[in-house]
């Protein structure tokens, strides 16, 4: 895990396309929240990656609302599947989907050195799969364009 340097973080955020509005405090808060309550997951169907997901789930709605704002996600979900326990709220970002969320990959790359070694390994695995998926999709789109141009 990297030593925190506010100026270095500010410079990294300022050099992004989408994350200049984040304060260093929000950035570090998001890392801490994800370290404790977050997950990186991959979902496959028939051997093909459907999505790579960043998810934060907990029973504190105010923390999930703040995470939603920081990650610029669209919604907050509610998981009532465990009736004995408190209501669980979550927010998530699907990375490497048809609506490519490359801006989230940009932020995750900046966050990566500040995660624990275990989280860094999980993130690295997710990013490798997500970026391969994005690359394969771009090749398919380009090949389809070339095929259509050749047919015309």
N, C-alpha and C positions, 0 to 999 in steps of 0.2 A: 504494500500500500504506500502511495506517494505522500510525502510531507506536504501539508497544505500551505500554499503560498497565494494569498489573496490577489496580488498583482498579476501573477502568472495565470490564475483562473480568469480574472477580468480580461486580460489580453486575449486568451483563448476564446472567450465568449464574444468579444468584440470583433474577432476575425471570422465569425460565422455569418451565414446568410440569414438565419432565422432566430437566433438566440441572444441577440444583443440586449434585449429588454430584461433578461434575467439578472437579478442581483447575485453577487457571490453567495450571500446568505441563502437565497432560494435554491441555488445550485447545490450547495452543501446539504441543505435540508432534504432535498430530493434524493441525494445519495444515501443519507442516513435512513430515510424512510424506506427506500428500496432495499437497502441492506437488511433491514429488519422485517419488512412486510411484503417485499416484492418477489417476483419470479420472472424468469425468462423461459418461455416454452416454445416448442416446435410442434406443429400439427401436420401430419402427413395423411394423404388419402391415396390409396393405390400406388404407393411408392413415390408420390409427388408431394412436395412441400405445399401446403395450403396457406400457411402463415407462420411467421415467427412473431411471438407476442411478448410484450412487456406488460405485466399486470401487477397492480398493487391492491391488496384486499385487507380490510380490517373493519372493526365495528365502530370506529370513530368517523362519523360523516364529515366533520369539519376538516379533518386531515385529508380525506379522500377528495373533498372539494378543492382544497389547495393543490393537491397533486394533479387534479384534472386541469386546473389553470396553468400550472407549470408545464405539464406535458402537452398542453393544447389538445386535449382529447374532446370527443363530442358528447360523451355521456357518462353518467354514473349508474352502475347497475346494482341490483340488490340480490343477494343470494340468501334465500330462505330455506335451503335444503336441509339444514340441521335445526330442526324445530326446538331442541332443548337449549340451544345456545342463543346468544345475542344475534340480532340481525347483522349480516355482513354486507358491507358496501365495497364496491370495487370500481376502478377505472382502468382502462387498458388501451394500449396502442398496438395495432397490428402492423408489423414491419414486413416488407417484401410481399405485399399483397398486390392485387391489380391496381389499387391506388397506392402507388409506391410512397412510403413515408421516409424518404431519404433524409428529411430534416431531423427525424428522430435518430437515425443512424449517426448523423453529424454530432448530435448532443451526446449520444452514448459513447462515441469515440473519445470525447473530451472527459467524460465521467470515468471511463474505464480505469485509469491509474489510481483513482481514489477509492475504488471498491476493494474489498478484501480479496485475497488470492483466490478463494473459492468462487466468489461472484465474478471475478475477472475471467476465470476459466469458463464459467457458464455463459457469460456475455460473449466471449470469443467464439465459442461453439455456435451460439445463436447467430452472430454476425456473419460467420463464414457461410452458414447455410443460407441466410437471408441474401447475402451478396451474390452467391452462386445462383440463387433463384432469380434474382433481378437480372443478372447477366444472361442467363438462359432465356428469359422472357424477351429481352431486347434482341437477342439473336433470332428468335422465332418471329418477332415483329418485322425485323429487317428482311428476313428470308421471304416472308409473306408479301412484303412490299415489292421486292425484286421479282417474285413470281407473277404478281399482278401487272407490273410494268412490262414484263416480258410477254405476257398474254395480250397486252393491248397493242 
